[in-house]
Amino acid sequence: MPKIKPFRGLRPPVELVEQVESRPYDVLSSEEARAEAGDNEKSLYHIIKPEINFPEGTSEYDPRVYESGAEQFRKFQQEGWLVPDADDCYYLYAQTMNGRTQYGWVVCASVEDYMQGVIKKHELTRADKEEDRMKHVRTSSAHIEPVFLAYHPRPVLLALRQKYAAQAPVYDFVAPIDGFRHQLWLVSDKADQATITAEFEQMNALYIADGHHRSAAAALVGAERARQTPGATGEEEFNYYMAVCFPADELTILDYNRVVKDLNGMTPEAFLEALAKNFDVTAKGPEPYRPQQPHEFALYLEGTWYALNAHEGTYDPTDPIGVLDVDISSRLILDELLGIKDLRKDKRIDFVGGLRGLDELQRRVDSGEMKMALALYPVSMQQIMDIADSGKIMPPKATWFEPKLRSGLIIHKF
């Protein structure tokens, strides 16, 4: 049922790819982007984090910033740092983290499929973040960074990817900072393209793993362009947006943990006593402790780690939302005990992706910045798809996918 198509990607020449490529715009601050770009004028951060083109302190939402990003995008093309492929292609993209490789198909996905729910979401989007991405897409007339989609595995696609993975890739490099390997192959053969298109048409749905705001922005700008284009057929490039589609069984979801500034007026002793109402609380000592199974949490408080095991009856195992550890912890710890009602807006809480490790949780508490940390067992991809299929929405800050897609390997221009 999903409609996809190949496209004529804009890509860096092989010898420039490691100067151009970058981390995604939303995983680092303006200061970090400025530092990583340094004096490299070819860094994609000049396009996706264009506030770095201005003096420090310039708002990333300043209208001049969006125009600068579009201007830099034009410059990259004029200078030959981004070059269009000769023909429409699909692309095979591989990421290797800790010896484990996952392969995704880079495609143009349908705006209409997003609007009609064929591309399914599991998170709410925020209007301000949608508008930010819309301005970026609108001013550049391009999808600079891809959306991360998942699909139920298909044997034909597995066999086809093995064929390409046995060949020499166009790009093959290890990214700085995280040390993950990234590889890319072009799929220009028309018969193979037809096979990929047909396989996707036989799927029931695609699932957004990461990139809900990019999907929403691409769809809204696409619909906007369609209204502005007399005689639009629905096949124009703005009716599609760039996505990397991975088989769901290959994806890695890490824990997405919480740190909190205070105990809502309670002493540590009173807080631990209050936790015992809904959890078995077991002291584990000063060494970091990781939850071993669903419904077990790890609490770090006053130099000690504790295992918190939720009592039976505190969650509904038949409810796809209520059974999630992010929901259990939000209801029974953050809301009921700490008075944190809105995870998106409350300034007393922050979130730490699992790649940073439990040591980062401990560091932020030991430094005095935070009072306590809570580590969660990660959700599964099956849970995400079940929730998306049910039409429900996951609690905020529930998933952290690694490795992140690298930006700048391919761009979709419309």
C-alpha positions as CSV (number, residue, x, y, z in Angstrom):
1,M,0.0,0.0,0.0
2,P,2.8,2.6,0.7
3,K,3.7,4.5,-2.5
4,I,7.4,5.2,-2.9
5,K,9.6,6.3,-5.8
6,P,13.3,6.7,-6.7
7,F,14.6,10.2,-7.0
8,R,17.6,12.1,-8.3
9,G,19.6,12.7,-5.1
10,L,22.0,15.5,-4.5
11,R,25.2,14.1,-3.0
12,P,28.7,15.1,-2.1
13,P,31.6,13.9,-4.3
14,V,33.2,10.9,-2.7
15,E,36.3,12.9,-1.8
16,L,34.2,15.5,0.0
17,V,31.7,13.3,1.8
18,E,33.5,13.3,5.2
19,Q,33.8,17.1,5.1
20,V,30.1,17.6,4.2
21,E,28.3,15.0,6.3
22,S,27.1,15.7,9.8
23,R,25.0,14.7,12.8
24,P,21.2,15.4,12.5
25,Y,20.2,19.0,13.4
26,D,18.2,18.0,16.5
27,V,20.8,16.0,18.4
28,L,23.2,18.8,19.2
29,S,23.1,22.4,20.3
30,S,24.1,25.5,18.3
31,E,27.3,25.7,20.3
32,E,28.2,22.1,19.5
33,A,27.4,22.6,15.8
34,R,29.6,25.7,15.8
35,A,32.4,23.8,17.4
36,E,32.1,20.7,15.1
37,A,31.9,22.9,11.9
38,G,35.0,24.9,13.0
39,D,36.5,26.5,10.0
40,N,35.1,23.9,7.6
41,E,33.0,25.8,5.1
42,K,31.8,22.6,3.6
43,S,30.1,21.3,6.8
44,L,26.4,20.7,6.4
45,Y,25.8,22.5,9.7
46,H,26.0,25.7,7.6
47,I,22.7,24.5,6.0
48,I,20.9,22.6,8.8
49,K,22.2,24.7,11.8
50,P,22.6,28.1,9.9
51,E,22.6,30.1,13.1
52,I,26.3,29.2,13.2
53,N,26.7,31.6,10.2
54,F,25.9,34.5,12.6
55,P,27.4,35.8,15.8
56,E,27.0,33.7,18.9
57,G,23.6,34.3,20.6
58,T,21.7,34.7,17.3
59,S,18.4,32.9,17.6
60,E,18.0,29.8,15.5
61,Y,14.5,31.1,14.7
62,D,15.6,34.5,13.3
63,P,14.2,34.9,9.8
64,R,17.7,35.7,8.6
65,V,18.9,32.3,9.8
66,Y,16.4,30.4,7.5
67,E,17.5,32.5,4.5
68,S,21.1,31.9,5.3
69,G,20.5,28.1,5.3
70,A,18.9,28.4,1.8
71,E,21.7,30.6,0.6
72,Q,24.3,28.1,1.9
73,F,22.4,25.3,0.1
74,R,22.6,27.2,-3.2
75,K,26.4,27.8,-2.5
76,F,27.0,24.1,-1.9
77,Q,25.5,23.3,-5.3
78,Q,27.3,26.1,-7.1
79,E,30.7,25.1,-5.6
80,G,30.2,21.4,-6.5
81,W,30.0,20.2,-2.9
82,L,26.6,18.8,-3.7
83,V,26.1,17.2,-7.1
84,P,22.9,15.7,-8.6
85,D,23.0,12.1,-9.7
86,A,22.5,11.5,-13.4
87,D,19.3,9.5,-13.0
88,D,16.6,8.7,-10.4
89,C,17.9,6.2,-7.9
90,Y,17.0,4.3,-4.8
91,Y,19.9,4.0,-2.3
92,L,21.0,1.4,0.2
93,Y,22.4,2.8,3.4
94,A,24.2,0.8,6.1
95,Q,25.1,1.7,9.6
96,T,27.3,-0.3,11.8
97,M,27.3,0.2,15.6
98,N,29.2,-2.0,18.0
99,G,29.7,-4.7,15.3
100,R,26.0,-4.8,14.4
101,T,24.9,-3.5,10.9
102,Q,21.4,-2.4,9.9
103,Y,20.5,-1.7,6.3
104,G,17.8,0.8,5.1
105,W,16.4,1.8,1.7
106,V,16.6,5.5,0.9
107,V,13.4,6.4,-1.0
108,C,10.9,9.2,-1.6
109,A,7.8,8.5,0.5
110,S,4.4,9.9,-0.3
111,V,3.0,13.0,1.4
112,E,-0.5,11.6,0.8
113,D,0.5,8.4,2.6
114,Y,1.4,10.5,5.7
115,M,-1.8,12.4,5.5
116,Q,-3.9,9.3,5.2
117,G,-2.1,7.4,7.9
118,V,-0.4,4.8,5.7
119,I,2.8,6.2,7.2
120,K,2.0,5.8,10.9
121,K,3.2,7.9,13.8
122,H,3.4,7.1,17.5
123,E,4.3,10.6,18.9
124,L,2.5,14.0,19.0
125,T,4.2,16.9,17.3
126,R,4.5,20.4,18.5
127,A,3.3,23.3,16.4
128,D,6.4,25.4,17.0
129,K,8.7,22.6,16.0
130,E,6.6,21.9,12.9
131,E,6.7,25.5,11.9
132,D,10.5,25.6,12.4
133,R,11.0,22.6,10.0
134,M,8.4,24.0,7.6
135,K,10.4,27.2,7.3
136,H,13.6,25.3,6.6
137,V,11.9,23.1,3.9
138,R,10.1,26.0,2.4
139,T,13.1,28.3,2.0
140,S,15.4,25.6,0.7
141,S,12.8,23.8,-1.5
142,A,14.5,20.6,-0.4
143,H,14.4,17.8,2.2
144,I,18.0,18.2,3.5
145,E,17.7,15.4,6.1
146,P,15.8,12.1,5.9
147,V,13.0,10.7,8.1
148,F,13.7,7.3,9.7
149,L,10.9,4.8,8.9
150,A,10.5,1.1,9.7
151,Y,8.7,-1.7,8.0
152,H,7.8,-5.4,8.6
153,P,10.7,-7.5,7.1
154,R,10.3,-8.7,3.5
155,P,12.5,-11.6,2.2
156,V,12.7,-10.2,-1.3
157,L,14.1,-7.0,0.0
158,L,16.6,-8.9,2.2
159,A,17.9,-10.8,-0.8
160,L,18.2,-7.7,-2.9
161,R,20.1,-5.8,-0.2
162,Q,22.5,-8.7,0.1
163,K,23.2,-8.4,-3.6
164,Y,24.2,-4.7,-3.2
165,A,26.0,-5.1,0.1
166,A,28.3,-7.6,-1.6
167,Q,29.5,-4.8,-4.0
168,A,31.8,-1.9,-3.2
169,P,29.9,1.0,-1.7
170,V,30.0,4.5,-3.0
171,Y,30.6,5.9,0.5
172,D,32.3,4.1,3.3
173,F,33.5,6.0,6.4
174,V,33.6,6.0,10.1
175,A,31.9,9.1,11.7
176,P,33.8,11.2,14.2
177,I,32.6,11.4,17.9
178,D,30.5,8.2,17.9
179,G,32.8,6.0,15.8
180,F,29.9,4.4,13.8
181,R,30.5,3.2,10.2
182,H,28.3,4.5,7.4
183,Q,28.1,3.0,3.8
184,L,26.0,3.8,0.8
185,W,25.2,2.1,-2.5
186,L,23.3,3.4,-5.5
187,V,20.4,1.4,-6.9
188,S,20.1,2.6,-10.5
189,D,19.1,-0.6,-12.2
190,K,15.5,-0.2,-13.3
191,A,14.5,-3.8,-12.7
192,D,15.8,-3.6,-9.1
193,Q,14.0,-0.3,-8.6
194,A,10.7,-1.9,-9.9
195,T,11.2,-4.8,-7.4
196,I,11.7,-2.4,-4.5
197,T,8.6,-0.3,-5.5
198,A,6.5,-3.4,-5.8
199,E,7.6,-4.8,-2.4
200,F,6.7,-1.6,-0.7
201,E,3.3,-1.6,-2.4
202,Q,2.6,-5.0,-0.8
203,M,3.2,-3.7,2.8
204,N,0.3,-2.6,5.0
205,A,2.1,0.5,6.4
206,L,5.3,2.3,7.2
207,Y,6.1,3.4,10.7
208,I,7.9,6.6,11.8
209,A,10.7,5.6,14.1
210,D,12.4,9.0,14.3
211,G,11.5,12.3,12.5
212,H,7.9,13.1,13.4
213,H,8.4,16.8,13.0
214,R,10.3,16.4,9.7
215,S,7.5,14.2,8.4
216,A,4.8,16.7,9.4
217,A,6.7,19.6,7.9
218,A,7.3,17.8,4.6
219,A,3.6,16.9,4.4
220,L,2.4,20.4,5.2
221,V,4.8,22.1,2.8
222,G,3.9,19.6,0.1
223,A,0.2,20.3,0.5
224,E,1.0,24.0,0.5
225,R,3.0,23.7,-2.8
226,A,0.2,21.7,-4.3
227,R,-2.4,24.4,-3.6
228,Q,0.0,27.0,-5.1
229,T,0.6,25.0,-8.3
230,P,-2.2,25.2,-10.9
231,G,-2.8,21.9,-12.6
232,A,-0.7,19.9,-10.1
233,T,-0.9,16.2,-10.9
234,G,0.2,14.8,-7.6
235,E,3.4,13.4,-9.1
236,E,5.5,16.6,-8.5
237,E,8.6,16.2,-6.3
238,F,7.0,18.3,-3.5
239,N,4.4,15.5,-3.1
240,Y,7.2,13.2,-1.8
241,Y,9.8,13.4,0.9
242,M,13.1,11.6,1.7
243,A,13.1,8.7,4.1
244,V,15.3,5.8,5.0
245,C,13.3,2.6,5.6
246,F,14.7,-0.2,7.8
247,P,13.3,-3.6,8.6
248,A,11.9,-3.3,12.1
249,D,13.7,-6.4,13.4
250,E,17.1,-4.8,12.8
251,L,16.6,-1.6,14.8
252,T,18.1,-0.8,18.1
253,I,16.1,1.2,20.7
254,L,18.0,2.4,23.7
255,D,16.7,3.5,27.1
256,Y,15.6,7.1,27.3
257,N,16.2,8.1,30.9
258,R,15.1,10.9,33.3
259,V,16.9,13.2,35.7
260,V,15.0,15.4,38.1
261,K,16.1,18.6,40.0
262,D,14.2,18.0,43.3
263,L,12.1,15.6,45.3
264,N,9.0,17.9,45.5
265,G,9.7,18.8,49.1
266,M,10.3,15.3,50.3
267,T,13.4,14.0,52.1
268,P,15.2,11.1,50.4
269,E,13.9,8.8,53.1
270,A,10.3,10.0,52.6
271,F,10.6,9.6,48.9
272,L,11.9,6.0,49.1
273,E,9.1,5.2,51.6
274,A,6.5,6.7,49.2
275,L,7.9,4.6,46.3
276,A,7.2,1.4,48.3
277,K,3.5,1.9,47.8
278,N,3.8,0.8,44.2
279,F,7.3,-0.7,43.9
280,D,9.5,-3.2,45.6
281,V,12.5,-1.0,46.4
282,T,15.9,-2.8,46.7
283,A,19.2,-1.0,47.4
284,K,21.9,-2.0,44.9
285,G,24.9,0.0,46.1
286,P,27.1,2.8,44.5
287,E,27.8,1.0,41.2
288,P,25.5,1.8,38.2
289,Y,22.6,-0.6,38.0
290,R,20.7,-1.2,34.7
291,P,17.0,-2.4,34.7
292,Q,17.0,-6.1,33.7
293,Q,13.4,-6.5,32.4
294,P,10.2,-4.5,31.7
295,H,8.6,-2.9,34.7
296,E,11.9,-2.7,36.5
297,F,13.4,0.8,37.0
298,A,16.8,1.9,38.3
299,L,16.8,4.9,40.7
300,Y,20.0,6.8,41.6
301,L,19.7,8.9,44.7
302,E,22.2,10.2,47.3
303,G,25.0,8.1,46.0
304,T,23.1,4.8,45.9
305,W,21.3,2.9,43.1
306,Y,18.0,1.2,43.7
307,A,16.0,-1.4,41.8
308,L,12.3,-0.5,41.6
309,N,10.0,-3.3,40.5
310,A,6.4,-2.3,39.8
311,H,3.7,-4.2,41.8
312,E,1.2,-6.2,39.9
313,G,-2.0,-4.2,39.5
314,T,-0.2,-0.9,39.0
315,Y,-0.5,-1.3,35.2
316,D,-2.9,-2.9,32.7
317,P,-1.1,-5.6,30.7
318,T,-3.8,-5.4,28.0
319,D,-3.4,-1.7,27.4
320,P,-0.7,-1.0,24.8
321,I,0.0,2.4,26.5
322,G,-0.6,1.6,30.1
323,V,1.9,-1.3,30.0
324,L,4.8,0.9,28.9
325,D,7.4,1.7,31.5
326,V,7.4,5.3,30.4
327,D,3.7,5.5,31.3
328,I,4.2,3.6,34.6
329,S,7.0,5.9,35.7
330,S,5.2,9.0,34.5
331,R,2.1,8.2,36.4
332,L,3.4,6.6,39.6
333,I,6.7,8.5,40.1
334,L,6.9,11.7,38.2
335,D,3.3,12.8,38.5
336,E,2.0,11.2,41.7
337,L,5.1,11.7,43.8
338,L,7.1,14.6,42.2
339,G,4.2,16.7,40.8
340,I,5.6,16.7,37.2
341,K,2.5,16.8,35.1
342,D,3.8,17.8,31.6
343,L,7.1,16.1,30.5
344,R,7.3,18.5,27.6
345,K,7.2,21.7,29.5
346,D,8.3,21.1,33.1
347,K,11.7,22.6,33.7
348,R,12.4,20.4,36.7
349,I,13.0,17.4,34.5
350,D,15.5,16.6,31.7
351,F,16.1,13.5,29.5
352,V,19.2,11.6,28.7
353,G,19.5,9.2,25.7
354,G,20.8,5.8,26.5
355,L,24.0,6.1,24.4
356,R,25.4,8.5,27.1
357,G,25.2,5.6,29.6
358,L,24.3,5.3,33.2
359,D,27.5,7.1,34.2
360,E,26.0,10.3,32.7
361,L,23.0,10.0,35.0
362,Q,25.2,9.5,38.0
363,R,27.4,12.4,37.0
364,R,24.5,14.9,36.7
365,V,23.2,13.9,40.2
366,D,26.7,13.8,41.8
367,S,27.4,17.3,40.4
368,G,24.5,18.7,42.3
369,E,22.7,19.8,39.1
370,M,20.0,17.1,39.6
371,K,18.7,15.4,42.7
372,M,17.8,12.0,41.3
373,A,18.0,9.9,38.1
374,L,15.6,7.3,36.8
375,A,16.8,4.7,34.2
376,L,14.2,2.8,32.2
377,Y,14.1,-0.5,30.3
378,P,13.8,0.4,26.6
379,V,10.6,-0.1,24.6
380,S,10.5,-2.6,21.7
381,M,9.9,-1.8,18.1
382,Q,6.9,-4.2,18.3
383,Q,5.4,-2.1,21.0
384,I,5.8,1.0,18.9
385,M,4.2,-0.6,15.9
386,D,1.3,-2.0,18.0
387,I,0.6,1.5,19.4
388,A,0.8,3.1,15.9
389,D,-1.6,0.4,14.5
390,S,-4.0,1.1,17.3
391,G,-4.0,4.8,16.5
392,K,-2.7,5.7,20.0
393,I,0.2,8.0,20.9
394,M,3.1,7.1,23.1
395,P,4.0,9.3,26.1
396,P,6.7,11.9,25.3
397,K,10.4,11.1,25.4
398,A,9.8,7.3,25.1
399,T,12.2,6.2,22.4
400,W,15.9,6.7,21.5
401,F,17.1,5.1,18.4
402,E,20.8,4.5,17.7
403,P,22.7,4.9,15.5
404,K,21.3,8.2,14.2
405,L,21.1,8.7,10.5
406,R,24.0,10.8,9.2
407,S,22.9,13.9,7.3
408,G,24.3,15.2,4.0
409,L,24.8,11.8,2.3
410,I,21.8,12.4,0.1
411,I,19.4,15.4,-0.3
412,H,16.0,15.5,-2.0
413,K,15.4,18.7,-4.0
414,F,12.0,19.7,-5.3
